[in-house]
């Protein structure tokens, strides 16, 4: 009994000492300096750190993603960091524990802060010579000098290369480093395009003028970053009237190359994922994107680079279709998918060897917590944190898709069996959030659009026999309540003029007693658009037993001959 009491007393005493911070085991969280070392890719090499008294840590291997971490307990700030790969070195600075990336712009700012020599190596030789004020002033000048290029790559003007997100993912600042090479030597700065070696800026570091920023002549013909994609394709009668859809992702690099991975192929039975593909892309002055020089699958991008629409308009391979790409955003969660959405669906199936299609308009509400409700059904949805993809679990099965514009636009594809059909119905669904449209009106749609049209089972020319599929591209201008344009290109003709039409924006439409913000053209075409007016979808209000289709539009500034 005495032994048990003694044991309990020792246990309670130990617990009290632990709560009081007197435990024999340490609970101290070490102070660190960490960051990403990159220059168009993760720097492959080593990194070292030196404090104000000359004490040095490292060299440590840089991670495959460019990451590094130093424990700086007991060291005296400020710190200067050096990343080395072969004969080349980059430098950075940290006033204390925290984030300190290493990249060409941190090296430039550090060189500017060393006013006497303009040499970042001198800062590493004696970190005590670097002042916080000099670094702050240098960052301000760098941000102003590269303001136009920052904007072109989608960066905020106040982006801080020392502490900002420098993830190596071919997007943001990493895309900028992919595109441009920075040389800091003997007090001079030279900025060149990696693609062709042309110089876009050359100046003494001491002469960098924040009031005279470099022009952005870099980004107009480039793509960058990862886009999730969905597509819907139809075979022509010669191709067997089959329909298929899929989902995956494409990564664009600033060297005009791309890679893609097919993740979902529908219908799934008997289908295999295509694996990784690669190729080259081009973007011309009119903003038209082509992959591997294929002008029959042109791409059109919204002004904010969030959405790309790519119709296939050639019948050479017995199929036509449409692909939609949305810039990947892994910051989105289920909570960002909330509110009321209007959806437009285009589906196709084969019955007794004949292809049939249908267009539908509906309404769906997401609750922000993983559930949705629609007409006569409800289900769940989830957003993948690593890919930004959305999965909607509906009554017809799982729909795989993607999200753009902070959750204002959703695109999903699906395939499901019907008792009467030979093949599963394959469909693509375009959703636009209407509950974000406070203040939305006609002026929201003013501008020029490329419309990518996809139809099934429709007569496409007065003298043509009825065919199963049809794609076309139309240019449309909408200004102050009027819409007009011309037929640009299709699989069978081009150059047909379109008569100007009137349009109106509405908040109520009596089909299915739906309530939403939309627009109507000539009382026949019903349209929905993202709140910023950069992306739209259009369908016919009237029943058309001879055909079904969907029209997708992106706003831009185009020059079409």
RAFENZI-V497742 format. One record per pair of residues at least 4 apart in sequence whose ideal C-beta (glycine too) atoms are under 8 Angstrom apart, sorted by the first residue. I is the first residue (numbers start at 1). J is the second residue. Records with the same first field share a line. If there is no record, write none. Layout:
# RAFENZI-V497742
I=J + J
This chain:
# RAFENZI-V497742
1=5
2=6
3=7
4=8
5=9
6=10
7=11
8=12
9=13
10=14
11=15
12=16
13=17
14=18 + 23
15=19
16=20
17=22 + 23
18=22 + 23
21=27
23=27
30=71 + 73
31=71 + 72 + 73 + 97
32=69 + 70 + 71 + 72 + 97
33=49 + 69 + 70 + 72 + 79 + 81 + 94 + 97 + 98 + 99 + 100
34=67 + 68 + 69 + 70 + 99 + 100
35=67 + 68 + 81 + 92 + 99 + 100 + 101 + 102 + 162 + 166
36=42 + 65 + 66 + 67 + 68 + 101 + 102 + 103 + 166 + 167 + 168
37=42 + 43 + 47 + 62 + 66 + 67 + 68 + 83 + 90 + 101 + 102 + 103
38=42 + 43 + 66 + 101 + 102 + 103 + 166 + 168 + 174 + 177
39=43 + 90 + 103 + 104 + 177
40=174 + 177 + 178 + 181 + 194
41=168 + 178
42=62 + 63 + 64 + 65 + 66 + 168
43=62 + 66 + 83 + 85 + 90 + 102
44=62 + 85
45=61 + 62 + 83 + 84 + 85 + 86
46=58 + 59 + 60 + 61 + 62 + 83 + 84
47=58 + 59 + 60 + 62 + 68 + 81 + 82 + 83 + 84 + 102
48=56 + 57 + 58 + 59 + 60 + 81 + 82 + 84
49=56 + 57 + 58 + 70 + 72 + 79 + 80 + 81 + 82
50=54 + 55 + 56 + 57 + 79 + 80 + 82 + 124 + 127
51=55 + 56 + 72 + 75 + 76 + 77 + 78 + 79 + 127
52=76 + 77 + 78 + 79 + 127 + 128
53=75 + 76 + 128
54=126 + 127
55=75 + 76
57=70 + 71 + 72 + 75
58=70
59=84
60=68 + 70
62=66 + 67 + 68 + 83
63=67 + 68
65=167 + 168
66=166 + 168
68=83 + 102
70=79 + 81
72=77 + 79 + 97
75=79
77=94 + 95 + 96 + 97
78=93 + 94 + 95 + 96 + 127 + 128 + 130 + 132
79=93 + 94 + 96 + 100 + 127
80=91 + 92 + 93 + 94 + 110 + 123 + 124 + 127 + 130
81=91 + 92 + 93 + 94 + 100 + 102
82=89 + 90 + 91 + 102 + 124
83=89 + 90 + 91 + 92 + 102
84=88 + 89
85=89
89=121
90=102 + 103 + 104 + 106 + 107
91=102 + 106 + 107 + 110 + 111 + 120 + 121 + 123 + 124
92=100 + 101 + 102 + 103 + 106 + 107 + 110 + 162
93=100 + 106 + 109 + 110 + 113 + 123 + 127 + 130 + 135 + 162
94=98 + 99 + 100 + 162
95=132 + 135
98=163
99=162 + 163
100=106 + 162 + 163
101=106 + 161 + 162 + 163 + 164 + 166
102=106 + 107
103=107 + 161 + 166 + 173 + 177
104=108 + 177 + 181 + 182 + 184
105=109 + 142 + 146 + 161 + 173 + 182
106=110 + 161 + 162
107=111 + 120 + 182 + 184
108=112 + 138 + 142 + 182 + 184 + 189 + 205
109=113 + 135 + 138 + 139 + 142 + 161 + 162
110=114 + 120 + 123 + 130 + 135 + 138
111=118 + 119 + 120 + 184 + 187 + 205
112=118 + 134 + 137 + 138 + 141 + 142 + 205 + 206 + 208
113=123 + 130 + 131 + 134 + 135 + 137 + 138
114=118 + 119 + 120 + 122 + 123 + 129 + 130 + 134
115=134 + 206
116=122
117=122 + 187
118=186 + 187 + 204 + 205 + 206
119=123 + 187
120=124 + 184
121=125
122=126 + 129
123=127 + 129 + 130
130=134 + 135
131=135
132=136
133=137
134=138
135=139 + 162
136=140
137=141
138=142
139=143 + 160 + 161 + 162
140=144 + 210
141=145 + 208 + 210
142=146 + 161 + 208
143=147 + 150 + 157 + 158 + 159 + 160
144=157 + 210 + 211 + 213
145=208 + 209 + 210 + 212 + 213 + 214
146=150 + 213 + 214
147=151 + 157 + 213
148=152 + 213 + 214 + 215 + 216
149=153 + 176 + 180 + 214 + 216 + 218 + 219
150=155 + 156 + 157 + 159 + 176
151=155 + 157 + 216
152=216 + 218 + 219 + 220
153=172 + 173 + 175 + 176 + 179 + 219 + 224
154=171 + 172 + 305
155=159 + 172 + 173 + 176
159=164 + 173
160=164
161=166 + 173
164=173
165=172 + 173
166=173 + 174
167=171 + 172 + 174
168=174
169=174 + 225 + 226
170=174 + 175 + 178 + 224 + 225 + 226 + 251 + 252 + 253 + 254
171=175 + 224 + 225 + 226
172=176 + 225
173=177
174=178
175=179 + 224 + 225 + 254
176=180
178=194 + 224 + 253 + 254 + 255
179=193 + 194 + 195 + 218 + 219 + 222 + 224 + 254
180=191 + 192 + 193 + 194 + 200 + 218
181=191 + 192 + 193 + 194
182=189 + 190 + 191
183=188 + 189 + 190 + 191 + 192
184=188 + 189 + 205
185=190
187=204 + 205 + 206
188=202 + 203 + 204 + 205
189=201 + 202 + 203 + 204 + 205 + 208
190=199 + 201 + 202
191=199 + 200 + 201 + 202 + 214
192=197 + 198 + 199 + 200
193=197 + 198 + 200 + 218
194=254 + 255
195=254 + 255 + 256
200=214 + 215 + 217 + 218
201=214
203=207 + 208
204=208
216=220
218=222
220=283 + 285
221=282 + 283 + 284 + 285
222=254 + 256 + 283
223=252 + 254 + 258 + 281 + 283 + 289 + 301 + 305
224=252 + 253 + 254
225=251 + 252 + 327 + 328
226=249 + 250 + 251 + 252 + 327 + 328
227=249 + 250 + 251 + 252 + 308 + 325 + 326 + 327 + 328
228=247 + 248 + 249 + 325 + 326 + 328 + 387 + 388 + 389 + 402
229=247 + 248 + 249 + 250 + 260 + 323 + 324 + 325 + 326 + 402
230=245 + 246 + 247 + 323 + 324 + 400 + 401 + 402 + 411 + 412 + 413 + 428
231=245 + 246 + 247 + 321 + 322 + 323 + 324 + 413 + 428
232=243 + 244 + 245 + 321 + 322 + 346 + 348 + 413 + 426 + 427 + 428 + 454
233=243 + 244 + 245 + 312 + 319 + 320 + 321
234=242 + 243 + 319 + 320 + 321 + 348 + 355 + 357 + 454 + 456 + 468 + 469
235=239 + 240 + 241 + 242 + 243 + 318 + 319 + 355 + 468 + 469
236=241 + 315 + 318 + 319 + 320 + 467 + 468 + 469
237=241 + 355 + 467 + 468
238=318
239=317 + 318 + 319
240=318
241=350 + 353 + 354 + 355 + 468
242=350 + 423
243=348 + 349 + 350 + 355 + 423 + 425 + 426
244=265 + 266 + 267 + 271 + 426
245=266 + 413 + 414 + 415 + 426 + 427 + 428
246=262 + 263 + 264 + 265 + 266 + 413
247=262 + 263 + 264 + 389 + 400 + 401 + 402 + 413
248=260 + 261 + 262 + 263 + 264
249=260 + 261 + 263 + 328 + 387
250=258 + 259 + 260 + 325
251=258 + 259 + 260
252=257 + 258 + 281
253=257 + 258
256=280 + 281 + 282
257=278 + 279 + 280 + 281
258=278 + 279 + 280 + 281 + 291
259=276 + 277 + 278
260=276 + 277 + 278
261=275 + 276 + 277
262=273 + 274 + 275 + 277
263=273 + 400
264=268 + 273 + 400 + 413
265=271 + 272 + 273 + 274
266=271 + 413 + 414 + 415 + 424 + 426
267=271 + 415 + 423 + 424 + 426
268=415
279=291 + 292
280=291 + 292 + 293
281=289 + 290 + 291 + 292
282=289 + 290 + 293
283=287 + 288 + 289 + 290
284=288 + 290
285=559
286=558 + 559 + 560
287=300 + 301 + 556 + 557 + 558
288=298 + 299 + 300 + 558
289=298 + 299 + 300 + 301 + 308 + 310
290=294 + 295 + 297 + 298 + 299
291=297 + 299 + 310
296=312 + 313 + 314 + 316
297=310 + 311 + 312 + 313 + 314 + 323
298=310 + 311 + 313 + 473 + 489
299=308 + 309 + 310 + 325
300=308 + 309 + 310 + 450 + 452 + 554 + 556
301=305 + 307 + 308 + 554 + 556
302=306 + 307 + 308 + 534 + 535 + 554 + 555 + 556
303=534 + 555 + 556 + 557
304=405 + 532 + 534
305=327
306=326 + 327 + 404 + 405 + 409 + 534 + 535
307=324 + 325 + 326 + 327 + 404 + 405 + 409 + 534 + 535 + 554
308=324 + 325 + 554
309=322 + 323 + 324 + 325 + 450 + 452 + 552 + 553 + 554
310=322 + 323 + 324 + 325 + 452
311=320 + 321 + 322 + 323 + 452 + 453 + 454 + 471 + 472 + 473
312=319 + 320 + 321 + 322 + 323 + 471
313=320 + 471 + 472 + 473 + 489 + 490 + 491
314=320 + 491
315=320 + 491
319=469
320=454 + 469 + 470 + 471 + 491
321=454 + 471
322=428 + 452 + 454 + 471 + 550 + 552
324=402 + 411 + 428 + 430 + 552
326=402 + 403 + 404 + 409 + 411
327=404
328=387 + 388 + 402
329=388 + 403 + 404 + 406
330=385 + 386 + 387 + 388
332=336 + 337 + 383 + 388 + 403 + 406 + 407
333=383 + 385
334=368 + 369 + 370 + 381 + 382 + 383
335=368 + 369
336=368 + 383 + 403 + 406 + 407
337=366 + 368 + 381 + 383 + 390 + 403 + 407 + 410
338=366 + 367 + 368 + 407
339=365 + 366 + 368 + 433 + 434 + 435 + 436
340=363 + 364 + 365 + 433 + 434 + 435 + 516
341=363 + 364 + 365 + 366 + 410 + 431 + 432 + 433 + 434 + 435
342=361 + 362 + 363 + 431 + 432 + 434 + 514 + 516 + 518 + 528
343=361 + 362 + 363 + 364 + 429 + 430 + 431 + 432
344=359 + 360 + 361 + 429 + 430 + 528 + 537 + 539 + 550
345=358 + 359 + 360 + 361 + 362 + 427 + 428 + 429 + 430
346=357 + 358 + 359 + 427 + 428 + 454 + 456 + 548 + 549 + 550
347=357 + 358 + 360 + 425 + 426 + 427 + 428 + 548
348=355 + 356 + 357 + 358 + 425 + 426 + 427 + 456 + 548
349=355 + 356 + 357 + 418 + 421 + 422 + 423 + 424 + 425 + 426
350=354 + 355 + 356 + 421 + 422 + 423
351=356 + 420 + 421 + 422
352=422
353=422
355=456 + 457 + 468
356=456 + 457
357=455 + 456 + 457 + 547 + 548 + 549
358=548
359=539 + 540 + 548 + 549 + 550
361=511 + 512 + 514 + 526 + 539
362=374 + 375 + 512 + 514
363=374 + 375 + 512 + 514 + 515 + 516
364=372 + 373 + 374 + 431
365=372 + 373 + 374
366=371 + 372 + 381
367=371 + 372 + 373
370=380 + 381 + 382
371=378 + 379 + 380 + 381
372=378 + 379 + 380 + 381 + 392
373=377 + 378
374=378
375=512
377=394 + 395
379=392 + 393 + 394 + 395
380=392 + 393
381=390 + 391 + 392 + 393
382=390 + 391
383=388 + 389 + 390 + 403
384=388 + 389 + 390 + 391
388=402 + 403
389=400 + 401 + 402 + 403
390=400 + 401 + 402 + 403 + 410 + 412
391=398 + 399 + 400 + 401
392=398 + 399 + 401 + 412
393=397 + 398 + 399
394=398 + 399 + 414
396=414 + 416
397=414 + 415 + 416
398=414
399=412 + 413 + 414 + 429
400=412 + 413 + 414
401=410 + 411 + 412 + 413 + 429
402=410 + 411 + 412
403=407 + 409 + 410
404=408 + 409 + 410 + 411 + 535
405=409 + 530 + 531 + 532 + 534 + 535
407=433
408=432 + 433 + 436 + 530 + 531 + 532
409=430 + 431 + 432 + 433 + 530 + 535
410=429 + 430 + 431
411=428 + 429 + 430 + 431
412=428 + 429 + 431
413=426 + 427 + 428 + 429
414=426 + 427 + 429
415=424 + 425 + 426 + 427
416=424 + 425
417=421 + 424 + 425
418=424 + 425
421=425
428=550
430=537 + 550 + 552
432=528 + 529 + 530 + 535 + 536 + 537
433=437 + 530 + 531
434=516 + 517 + 518 + 528
436=531
437=517 + 531
440=444 + 505 + 517 + 531
441=505
442=446 + 480 + 481 + 503 + 504 + 505 + 519
443=480
444=505 + 529 + 531 + 532 + 533
445=478 + 503 + 505 + 519 + 529 + 533 + 536
446=478 + 479 + 480 + 533
447=477 + 478 + 533 + 555 + 556
448=475 + 476 + 477 + 555 + 556 + 557 + 558
449=475 + 476 + 477 + 478 + 536 + 553 + 554 + 555 + 556
450=473 + 474 + 475 + 476 + 488 + 553 + 554 + 556 + 558
451=473 + 474 + 475 + 476 + 485 + 538 + 551 + 552 + 553
452=471 + 472 + 473 + 551 + 552 + 553
453=470 + 471 + 472 + 473 + 474 + 549 + 550 + 551 + 552
454=469 + 470 + 471 + 549 + 550 + 551
455=460 + 469 + 470 + 471 + 547 + 548 + 549
456=468 + 469 + 470 + 547 + 548 + 549
457=466 + 468 + 469 + 546 + 547 + 548
458=466 + 467 + 470 + 544 + 546 + 547 + 548 + 549
459=464 + 465 + 466 + 467 + 546 + 547
460=464 + 467 + 470 + 472 + 490 + 492
461=492 + 493
464=492
466=546
470=490 + 491 + 492 + 549
471=490 + 491
472=487 + 488 + 489 + 490 + 491
473=488 + 489 + 490
474=485 + 486 + 487 + 488 + 498 + 551
475=485 + 486 + 488 + 558 + 560
476=483 + 484 + 485 + 498 + 553
477=483 + 484 + 485
478=482 + 483 + 503
481=502 + 503 + 504
482=500 + 501 + 502 + 503
483=500 + 501 + 502 + 503 + 521
484=498 + 499 + 500 + 501
485=498
486=495 + 496 + 497 + 498
487=493 + 494 + 495 + 496 + 497 + 498
488=494 + 560
489=494
490=494
501=521 + 522
502=521 + 522
503=519 + 520 + 521 + 522 + 527
504=519 + 520
505=517 + 518 + 519
506=517 + 518 + 519 + 520
507=515 + 516 + 517 + 518
508=515
509=514 + 515 + 516 + 518 + 520 + 526 + 541
511=526 + 541
516=528
517=528
518=526 + 527 + 528
519=526 + 527 + 528 + 529
520=524 + 525 + 526 + 527 + 541
521=525 + 527 + 538
523=541
524=540 + 541 + 542
525=538 + 539 + 540 + 541 + 551
526=538 + 539 + 540 + 541
527=536 + 537 + 538 + 539
528=536 + 537 + 538
529=533 + 535 + 536 + 537
530=534 + 535 + 536
533=555
534=554 + 555
535=552 + 553 + 554 + 555
536=552 + 553 + 555
537=550 + 551 + 552 + 553
538=550 + 551 + 552 + 553
539=549 + 550 + 551
540=544 + 549
544=548
